[in-house]
Amino acid sequence: MDNSAEYLLQFFQVEEAPEGFDSSLPQAFSRMMETQDVLNSLRDMQVSRLKIVEDIMPRIWEKLWSSYTNHRSGEYYGFSLFTNIGGAVV
């Protein structure tokens, strides 16, 4: 899959993930970083109407990170199936 934003939609189960979907920590964070880079590039090109995306990106980063963190020990573990972002379960 070439589209990092589509990967994230599948990761957070907004869209159906294909069989054998790689939800590993390196893959998920790599795709999130690619998505952040695209947003930064669009911002640098002064593309308008990015406010909503810019506002929610820190919460997506936080939810991605917490998907891999055991809140008691701080150790990593598998991602949670349902994550709440901005009041919506994704």
C-alpha positions, -999 to 999 in steps of 0.1 A, spaced: 0 0 0 15 33 -11 -10 57 7 0 64 43 -33 82 51 -52 51 39 -30 29 60 -39 49 91 -76 47 83 -72 9 82 -50 9 113 -77 27 133 -104 5 117 -122 34 99 -117 13 67 -114 -24 64 -78 -36 64 -67 -62 39 -57 -97 50 -22 -98 64 -23 -61 74 9 -51 91 1 -32 123 36 -35 137 50 -5 156 77 3 130 51 2 102 25 23 120 49 50 131 66 51 97 32 57 80 23 83 106 55 101 100 49 100 62 14 115 68 29 142 90 55 150 63 27 154 37 9 178 60 40 198 66 47 200 28 11 212 21 15 238 49 48 249 34 31 253 0 5 275 18 -24 252 10 -55 265 26 -81 246 47 -57 225 67 -68 238 100 -89 208 110 -61 184 100 -35 204 118 -56 205 149 -62 168 151 -27 155 142 -13 158 177 -43 137 190 -37 111 163 0 109 173 -10 106 210 -35 78 202 -10 60 180 16 61 208 -9 50 234 -20 21 212 14 6 218 20 16 254 11 -4 285 -1 24 308 9 6 339 45 -3 330 53 20 301 62 -11 280 50 -16 244 24 -40 234 -1 -46 206 -24 -18 194 -59 -14 208 -87 -22 184 -108 9 193 -92 43 199 -111 75 207 -100 105 187 -118 138 192 -149 121 206 -152 96 178 -143 59 182 -120 50 154 
